[in-house]
Amino acid sequence: MDITDIKPQLEDLGASIDNLEAALRPLIDDVGSVASKLPLLDKAKLNVMTCYAIESLLFSALRLNGVDAKEHPIFAELTRVKQYFAKIQKIENPPAERDSTVDTRAAIRFIRSDLSDNKEVKDKLTEQLIKEGAKAALQASKAQKKRPAEDEVSSPGEATTDNEAKKLKRTKSRSRSKR
């Protein structure tokens, strides 16, 4: 390849680098002041992108110098920075929560009524319906149980939980019956 063929491309590259330097001048001069004006998520993006730009330039320089850059520690750093990109994406676009749930008890009732002719299937579905009802009742009872407030201070002789209240009541009634 002749040097005259490359000269226009090198001039274009030089002009592009000059344009890039002009565009990045605010970031290059004082990243801290730019970052301090941004919201937290945008600040994280700026820091990760800046780090990625530097790391990818180092990676490219290593590749241009003939070094196996994938074995170099810079590759591990690039991978780490990509993980930060993924974390930011996860925060920006959280996975959608399920909007609908399946009422298994209702589904079992529908199927059982449609297959009422088959005694074996009907019995199995009735058994499954009972299990689902028990599971729902257990979940409801767990949801109703509440922890006592931690900031409540009980006086001596005062019960702090239901079990302690029952024990206290029993001991008081026993002491009265002994009198």
Backbone as a ProteinNet text record, in pm:
[ID]
protein_1_A
[PRIMARY]
MDITDIKPQLEDLGASIDNLEAALRPLIDDVGSVASKLPLLDKAKLNVMTCYAIESLLFSALRLNGVDAKEHPIFAELTRVKQYFAKIQKIENPPAERDSTVDTRAAIRFIRSDLSDNKEVKDKLTEQLIKEGAKAALQASKAQKKRPAEDEVSSPGEATTDNEAKKLKRTKSRSRSKR
[TERTIARY]
84.5	0	89.3	53.1	131.7	89	184.7	158.1	62.6	58.4	-32.7	-177.8	-201.3	-337.5	-389.3	-300	-338.3	-350.3	-280.7	-273.3	-411.7	-506.9	-639.4	-713.6	-697.4	-764.3	-704.8	-572.5	-508.5	-551.3	-568.1	-614.6	-757.2	-841.6	-978.9	-978.8	-890.5	-879.8	-836.1	-738.9	-692.5	-803.2	-881.8	-993.4	-1100.1	-1126.1	-1225.3	-1179.7	-1051.2	-998.1	-1007.9	-979.3	-992.2	-1136.4	-1231.7	-1374.2	-1413.8	-1361.6	-1391.6	-1335.3	-1213.8	-1153.5	-1235.1	-1284	-1365.4	-1496.7	-1556	-1682.8	-1663.4	-1549.2	-1524.3	-1453.1	-1421.5	-1346.5	-1409.9	-1542.6	-1600.3	-1575.8	-1579.1	-1556	-1409	-1323.4	-1180	-1128.8	-1175.2	-1125.3	-1165.6	-1295.9	-1340.5	-1460.1	-1431.7	-1537.2	-1614.1	-1545.1	-1608.8	-1719.4	-1696.3	-1800.1	-1918.8	-1891.1	-2001.4	-2082.5	-2014.1	-2083.2	-2162.6	-2113	-2182.8	-2317.3	-2334.9	-2460.4	-2564.8	-2524.2	-2613.5	-2686.3	-2804.7	-2871.6	-2787.7	-2818.9	-2737.7	-2722.9	-2831.7	-2824.8	-2742.4	-2760.3	-2682.1	-2534.6	-2508.1	-2369.8	-2305	-2379.9	-2327.9	-2301	-2394	-2373.7	-2248.5	-2231.5	-2115.4	-1986.1	-1981.7	-1861	-1831.7	-1934.5	-1914.1	-1873.1	-1935.8	-1899.4	-1758.1	-1719.8	-1583.8	-1482.5	-1510.9	-1422.3	-1415.5	-1530.4	-1533.1	-1454	-1466.5	-1392.6	-1242.1	-1197.2	-1053.9	-1006.3	-1081.7	-1042.1	-1042.2	-1141.3	-1145	-1032.2	-992.8	-877.1	-748.9	-733.4	-616.4	-617.7	-734.7	-749.1	-710.1	-758.1	-725.3	-576.3	-515.9	-371.8	-292.5	-334.8	-266.4	-278.4	-398.3	-419.5	-334.3	-324	-243.3	-95	-52.1	88.6	117.5	18.6	39.5	29.7	-17.3	-31.7	-164.5	-163.8	-288.6	-371.7	-456.3	-529	-633	-678.2	-777.9	-716.6	-586.3	-517.3	-465.1	-473.8	-423.5	-528.1	-486.2	-582.5	-681.6	-649	-740.2	-871.1	-863.6	-983.6	-1077.1	-1020	-1101.7	-1168.6	-1097.6	-1155.3	-1269.7	-1251.3	-1359.4	-1482.6	-1461.7	-1573.1	-1643.5	-1566.3	-1623.4	-1706.5	-1656	-1728.4	-1857.7	-1853	-1974.7	-2079.1	-2034.1	-2128	-2195.7	-2120.7	-2181.3	-2284.3	-2255	-2354.1	-2482.5	-2469	-2585.9	-2664	-2593.2	-2660.9	-2739.5	-2679.5	-2748.3	-2871.7	-2859.2	-2973.7	-3085.1	-3047.6	-3147.9	-3221.6	-3148.7	-3211.8	-3301.4	-3255	-3333.9	-3459.1	-3446.8	-3558.6	-3583.4	-3648.7	-3671	-3764.5	-3749.1	-3837.9	-3982.3	-4070.8	-4212.4	-4267.4	-4344.3	-4406.1	-4526.8	-4556.5	-4672	-4798.9	-4881.4	-5006.6	-5118.3	-5113.9	-5222.9	-5171.4	-5259.2	-5228.1	-5337.7	-5304.5	-5400.5	-5466.9	-5597.8	-5672.3	-5688.7	-5596.6	-5595.3	-5720.1	-5771.3	-5892.4	-6009.5	-6022.8	-6132	-6110.8	-5986.5	-5958	-5992	-5958.9	-5990.2	-6141.2	-6215.3	-6361.9	-6420.3	-6369.7	-6419.2	-6394	-6273.2	-6238.2	-6318.8	-6334.3	-6409.1	-6554.5	-6613.5	-6753.4	-6767.6	-6667.4	-6673.2	-6651.6	-6572.6	-6542.3	-6615.9	-6735.3	-6809.7	-6850.8	-6851.9	-6888.8	-6780.4	-6655.5	-6543.8	-6519.2	-6557.7	-6550.6	-6406.7	-6313.9	-6173.8	-6112.3	-6135.1	-6081.2	-6146.4	-6276.4	-6347.8	-6293.8	-6265.2	-6210.8	-6071.6	-5987.9	-5852.7	-5858.9	-5949.1	-5961.4	-6016.9	-6109.1	-6161.9	-6050.7	-5967.6	-5853.2	-5757.2	-5730.5	-5641.5	-5702	-5833.6	-5901.8	-5888.1	-5897.7	-5881.2	-5738.6	-5640	-5499.6	-5475.8	-5529.7	-5512.2	-5578.9	-5695.1	-5762.6	-5681	-5620.5	-5536.6	-5413.6	-5356.4	-5238.4	-5274.5	-5390.2	-5433.4	-5461.4	-5520.9	-5548.9	-5419.5	-5320.3	-5190.5	-5122.9	-5127.4	-5067.5	-5140.8	-5272.2	-5349.6	-5318	-5301.5	-5270	-5129.9	-5035.9	-4900.8	-4903.8	-4987.9	-4996.6	-5059.7	-5146.5	-5214.2	-5127.9	-5031.1	-4944.2	-4853.6	-4851.4	-4769.1	-4670.3	-4554.8	-4455	-4495	-4466	-4493.3	-4397	-4443.2	-4359.5	-4239.5	-4122.5	-4000	-3984.5	-4049.1	-4032.2	-4124.9	-4216.3	-4303.2	-4223.9	-4221	-4149.5	-4253.3	-4240.3	-4338.1	-4288.3	-4381.7	-4345.4	-4328.8	-4261.2	-4244.2	-4380.3	-4395.5	-4522.5	-4620.1	-4584.4	-4671.7	-4623.1	-4712.9	-4675.6	-4642.3	-4544.4	-4506.6	-4558	-4590.6	-4644	-4770.9	-4842	-4965	-4937.4	-4830.5	-4797	-4762.9	-4687.1	-4652.8	-4777.7	-4872.3	-4997	-5076.1	-5080.3	-5152.3	-5085.7	-4952.2	-4879.7	-4904	-4899.7	-4921.4	-5062.1	-5158.9	-5297.6	-5312.1	-5246	-5252.3	-5188.9	-5074.1	-5006.8	-5088.3	-5152.7	-5236.3	-5356.9	-5418.1	-5535.6	-5495.2	-5377.6	-5330.8	-5303.2	-5243.4	-5212.4	-5340.5	-5444.3	-5572.5	-5639.8	-5628.4	-5694.2	-5625.9	-5497.1	-5425.4	-5464	-5514.6	-5551.4	-5671.8
-117.1	0	123.8	218	341.4	442.6	521.3	620.7	729.7	755.5	858	813.1	682.3	630.4	649.7	646	654.3	799.1	889.2	1027.8	1092.9	1080.9	1142.3	1081.2	951.6	885.9	932.2	950.5	1000.7	1143.9	1224.7	1361.9	1362.4	1274.7	1262.3	1216.3	1121.8	1073.7	1187	1265.6	1379.3	1480.6	1509.6	1603.7	1547.8	1418.6	1356	1359.5	1337.1	1342.6	1484.4	1584.9	1724.1	1756.3	1710.9	1732.6	1662	1542.3	1466.6	1536.6	1586.9	1660	1783.7	1854.1	1973.7	1935.9	1825.3	1782.5	1732	1670.7	1614.3	1709.7	1829.2	1924.7	1948.4	1966.4	1987.1	1868	1749	1631.1	1614.2	1643.7	1626	1726.4	1850	1954.7	1932.6	1913	1902.5	1807.8	1680.2	1579.7	1596.2	1632.4	1645.9	1749	1865.1	1969.1	1930.2	1862.1	1815.6	1710.4	1616.6	1508.5	1559.9	1663.2	1713.6	1776.9	1819.2	1881.8	1779.2	1654	1551.6	1476.7	1421.6	1332.7	1205.7	1131	1016.8	912.6	877.5	776.1	825.8	951.9	1007.6	1018.7	1046.3	1052.4	914.3	810.6	674.3	640.4	680.1	655.5	725.8	850.9	927.9	861.6	822.3	758.6	626.4	546.3	417.1	437.2	531.2	555.7	610.8	698.3	752.2	640.3	558	445.1	350	323.3	233.3	292.2	421.5	485.7	472.2	496.7	486.5	342.5	249.4	108.4	56.1	96	47.5	108.2	232.5	291.3	215.8	181.8	103.3	-34.7	-95.4	-226.4	-217.6	-112.6	-94	-69.3	8.3	34.7	-94.2	-178.2	-306.6	-392.7	-395.6	-475	-422.5	-289.5	-230.4	-260.7	-277.6	-309	-458.6	-537.6	-680.7	-763.3	-705.5	-778	-853.3	-974.2	-1049.4	-983.9	-891.2	-807.8	-886.6	-998.3	-1076.9	-1148.2	-1162.7	-1222.6	-1116.2	-992.6	-880.9	-843.3	-792.6	-751.7	-644.6	-572.5	-468.4	-531.2	-654.5	-722.6	-753	-792.2	-816.5	-687.1	-576.3	-446.7	-409.3	-435.2	-407.3	-490.4	-615	-701.8	-647.8	-602	-545.4	-421	-335.8	-213.7	-249.2	-352.8	-396.9	-444.9	-506.9	-549.4	-428.5	-320.4	-197.8	-141.1	-150.7	-109.3	-189	-320	-405.8	-368	-335.4	-295.1	-166	-72.3	54.2	29.8	-56.4	-89.6	-152.5	-240.1	-306	-204.1	-102.9	1.1	89.8	122.5	208.6	139.4	14	-62.2	-184.9	-169.5	-286	-384.5	-512.9	-610.7	-584.5	-600.3	-573.4	-677.2	-628.6	-719.4	-785	-903.7	-973.8	-898.8	-877.3	-806.1	-900.4	-1021.5	-1112.8	-1236	-1292.6	-1416.5	-1516.4	-1641.1	-1746.5	-1787.8	-1784.1	-1832.1	-1982.5	-2058.3	-2203.1	-2269.7	-2217	-2278.4	-2264.9	-2147.8	-2128.3	-2216.3	-2227.4	-2311.4	-2457	-2503.2	-2641.6	-2662.3	-2564.1	-2577	-2584.8	-2502.4	-2506.2	-2642.4	-2689.9	-2818.8	-2930.8	-2925.8	-3029.8	-3032.8	-2915.4	-2913.4	-2963.4	-2935.5	-2984	-3134.5	-3188.7	-3331.5	-3405.9	-3361.2	-3420.6	-3564.9	-3605.4	-3742.9	-3841.9	-3801.1	-3888.9	-3880.2	-3984	-3985.8	-3974.4	-4044.8	-4044.5	-3904.7	-3839	-3704.9	-3606.2	-3621.1	-3531.5	-3542.6	-3666.2	-3685.9	-3623.9	-3642.5	-3584.4	-3431.5	-3375.9	-3230.2	-3176.4	-3249.7	-3208.7	-3209.6	-3313.9	-3322.3	-3205.3	-3174.6	-3062.8	-2930.3	-2916.2	-2794.9	-2776.6	-2885.6	-2879	-2836.7	-2893.4	-2856.6	-2708.5	-2660	-2518.7	-2428.2	-2470.3	-2391.7	-2385.4	-2498.5	-2500.9	-2412.8	-2417.2	-2334.4	-2185.9	-2149.4	-2009.3	-1965.1	-2054	-2020.1	-2001.6	-2084.7	-2072.6	-1940.6	-1905.1	-1777.9	-1659.6	-1669.7	-1561.1	-1547.9	-1660.9	-1653.3	-1597.8	-1629.2	-1572.7	-1422	-1377.9	-1235.1	-1157.8	-1223	-1154.3	-1142.6	-1233.3	-1227	-1106.4	-1027.2	-906.8	-912.2	-857.9	-845.5	-731.9	-744.7	-631.1	-518.1	-398.6	-282.3	-285.4	-257.6	-264.8	-146	-35.5	82.4	82	-14.1	-24.8	-86.9	-19.2	-69.6	-115.9	-239.9	-291.4	-268.4	-241.7	-222.3	-359.3	-367.6	-496.6	-555.3	-682	-748.6	-736.5	-661.4	-644.8	-736.9	-805.8	-900.5	-826.1	-878	-814.6	-892.3	-1019.9	-1098.8	-1168.5	-1227.8	-1298.8	-1416.6	-1491.3	-1606.6	-1562.8	-1454.9	-1405.3	-1356.9	-1298.4	-1252.5	-1371	-1479.6	-1598.8	-1657.6	-1663.8	-1717	-1630.1	-1499.7	-1407.3	-1424	-1442.2	-1460.2	-1589.5	-1698	-1825.6	-1815.7	-1752.2	-1741.8	-1656.7	-1552.1	-1469.4	-1547.9	-1627.7	-1704.9	-1815.5	-1874.4	-1977.2	-1916.8	-1798.8	-1736.5	-1697	-1661.9	-1628	-1753	-1865.7	-1988.3	-2046.2	-2018.6	-2067.7	-1990.7	-1873	-1788.8	-1837.5
0	0	0	-81.2	-96.3	9.2	55.5	160.6	113.3	-14.4	-66.1	-54.8	-53.9	-38.9	104.2	199.5	340.2	387.7	321.4	367.5	385.1	292.3	313.4	433.3	451.6	564.7	697.7	701.4	822.9	853.5	748.8	769.5	824.6	771.4	823	969.1	999.4	1136.9	1230.2	1187.2	1267.9	1290.8	1187.1	1200.5	1295	1285	1373.1	1518.3	1540.4	1677	1732	1647.9	1692.3	1730.3	1648.1	1678.6	1808.8	1826.6	1947.6	2071	2060.6	2172.7	2207.9	2106.2	2131.7	2200.7	2157.2	2216.6	2359.6	2385.7	2517.7	2612.9	2567.1	2648.4	2785.9	2796.7	2931.1	3024.1	2968.5	3050.9	3085.7	2990.4	3012.2	3114.4	3106.3	3195	3340.5	3365.7	3504.2	3514.9	3525.3	3535.1	3666	3771.6	3903.1	3906.2	3844.2	3846.5	3759.2	3648.9	3563.3	3637.6	3702.3	3772.8	3892.4	3958.8	4077.2	4043.5	3920	3878.1	3834	3819.5	3766.7	3877.6	3845.3	3940.7	3960.2	4062.4	4101.9	3990.4	3924.8	3819.2	3701.2	3663.6	3553.4	3590.7	3717.1	3764.4	3752.1	3788.5	3776.2	3630	3542.5	3399	3348.5	3387.8	3343.9	3389.5	3515.2	3567.1	3497.2	3474.5	3408.8	3263.3	3194.8	3054.6	3042.2	3133.2	3130.8	3153.4	3250.4	3279.2	3159.8	3098.9	2983.5	2866.9	2845.7	2736.4	2758.3	2879.6	2909.2	2894.9	2951.7	2946.4	2803	2724.1	2585.5	2502.6	2532.6	2463.8	2499.1	2625.7	2665.9	2600.9	2595.3	2530.8	2383.5	2316.5	2174.1	2155.1	2244.1	2233.9	2250.5	2342.6	2360.1	2235.2	2178.8	2056.6	1942	1929.9	1822.6	1840.4	1963.8	1989.8	1984	1947.4	1928.6	2055.7	2163.5	2290	2287.7	2345.2	2356.9	2467.8	2428.9	2525.3	2604.1	2551	2623.7	2743.7	2745.1	2858.8	2955.2	2916.8	2997.4	3103	3218.8	3323.5	3278	3173.3	3123.6	3075	3024.5	2976.8	3094.4	3207.1	3326.9	3372.7	3361.9	3398.7	3304.9	3176.5	3080.4	3114.2	3149.8	3187.1	3311.5	3407.7	3530.4	3499.5	3410.9	3374.8	3300.8	3218.6	3149	3249.4	3357.9	3461.7	3526.4	3541.8	3595.1	3497.5	3367.3	3267.6	3286.7	3305.3	3322.3	3448.5	3556.4	3680	3659.9	3588.4	3562.3	3476.1	3375.9	3291.1	3373.8	3467.3	3550.6	3637.5	3685.3	3767.3	3681.5	3561.3	3472.7	3422.8	3387.9	3332.2	3418.3	3532.9	3618.7	3549.4	3579.7	3517.5	3558.9	3464.9	3491.1	3588.3	3683.6	3778.5	3713.3	3761.2	3705.8	3742.2	3641.5	3665.3	3707.8	3658	3686.8	3760	3839.3	3908.4	3876.6	3890.1	3861	3991.4	3992	4107.8	4090.2	4152.1	4129.9	4184.7	4293.6	4349.4	4252.8	4190.4	4094	3971.4	3925.7	3809.3	3838.5	3957.5	3994.4	3998.6	4050.9	4054.5	3913.8	3821.2	3683.1	3619.8	3634.7	3573.4	3637.4	3769	3838.9	3792.3	3772.4	3728.2	3584.8	3500.2	3362.1	3353.6	3443.9	3441.4	3551.9	3583.4	3694.6	3666.6	3539.8	3506	3549	3546.4	3580.1	3731	3803.3	3949.4	3999.3	3935.2	3979.8	3967.8	3854.2	3832.7	3929.5	3949.9	4040.3	4183	4227.2	4362.1	4375.6	4273.6	4277.6	4280.7	4200.9	4198.7	4330.3	4390.7	4520.6	4625.3	4620.4	4712.3	4689.6	4562.5	4529.4	4576.3	4562.3	4606.8	4758	4831.5	4977.2	5012.2	4941.2	4965.9	4937.6	4826.6	4790.9	4894	4943.9	5047.1	5175.2	5211.4	5331.2	5313	5193.7	5166.1	5173.5	5118.5	5122.3	5265.7	5344.8	5484.7	5563.3	5535.1	5602.6	5567.3	5440.5	5398.1	5460.6	5470.3	5530.6	5679.4	5746.6	5890	5912.3	5823.8	5834.8	5811.7	5720.3	5690	5805.9	5882.3	5992.3	6116.8	6132.7	6249.8	6237.2	6341.6	6339.5	6454.3	6430.2	6535.8	6627.5	6755.6	6844.5	6813	6835.4	6808.2	6900.2	6844.2	6922.7	7015.4	6983.3	7066.9	7188.6	7195.7	7311.8	7426	7537.3	7653.9	7754	7796.4	7892	8033.3	8119.7	8259.6	8324.3	8437.4	8503.4	8537.6	8509.3	8534.7	8419.8	8316.9	8201.5	8090.5	8023.8	7918.6	7790.6	7716.5	7590.4	7470.5	7485.9	7375.2	7421.3	7325.1	7358.2	7450.8	7421.4	7505.3	7647.1	7658	7790.9	7863.9	7791.1	7852.7	7906.9	7829.5	7875.2	7999.1	7997.3	8113	8236	8216.8	8327.4	8384.3	8295.2	8337.8	8418	8369	8439.8	8578.3	8585.6	8716.3	8813	8764.4	8851.7	8901.4	8810.6	8851.6	8949.1	8933.4	9026.5	9164.2	9162.4	9291.8	9364.9	9292.5	9355.4	9411.3	9337.3	9382.1	9506	9524.3	9641.6	9766.6	9753.2	9867.9	9934.3
[MASK]
+++++++++++++++++++++++++++++++++++++++++++++++++++++++++++++++++++++++++++++++++++++++++++++++++++++++++++++++++++++++++++++++++++++++++++++++++++++++++++++++++++++++++++++++++++

